[in-house]
Amino acid sequence: MWCYRGGSISAEPRINDRIRVPEVRLVGPSGEQVGIVPLAKALELAQEYDLDLVEVAANARPPVCKLMDYGKFKYESAMKAREARKNQAHTVIKEMKLRPKIDPHDYDTKKGHVVRFLKQGDKVKITIMFRGREQSRPELGYRLLQRLAEDVQDLGFVESNPKQDGRNMIMVLGPHKKKTEAMAEAREAQAARKAERQGQPVAEDGSVEEPVVEASAEEPAEA
């Protein structure tokens, strides 16, 4: 019985002398098509250019190989992947709970949280909690949800209309801005605040202006 006892299979491409085929379809360092050449010739060209021969399409017949600086390629690929993970947006659903007879101060506080969540590009689940006799007055919760939706309509929209769920009434608000846009704006605002602390000028759109240095001409010396 055959049994695999090796380590994990490498996902990295084969390079240089690890390539074991008689010929390859070669791509030059600038992306130009060289054509089908013997492997020995491709390795010779890689040595002349002081580059690596990298197999970029192993399943092609013959395999496609490219001349490149593999170390630089790996570094740039890692940086791109890191940046992509940094900018990756995850949809988050926040929750805010209210009572149907909430007092004005508490309402303003709760609304402030909803505004902050929507500005961050997050969805918000609004839950109205009924207790005791309040359950016989569902219109109180409905009107409260309508009021909240109108108060934040510049930042969000009603994604899921109010509906009864046992003793609660639920509505979901969605942000007008995408998560990626909200994250970008937050980074710009952070950079602007940092620039202000350091005394750099900030443009009206929030971008940081580079200081302009004017060269002054020296006055001629008197005879």
Secondary structure, DSSP 8 states (H G I E B T S, - for coil): -----S-----S--BGGG---SEEEEE-TTS-EEEEEEHHHHHHHHHHHT-EEEEEETTSSS-EEEEE-HHHHHHHHHHHHHHHHHH-----EEEEEE-TT--HHHHHHHHHHHHHHHHTT-EEEEEEE--GGGGG-HHHHHHHHHHHHHHTTTTEEEEEEEEEETTEEEEEEEESS-HHHHHHHHHHHHHHHHHHHTT--B-TTS-B---------------
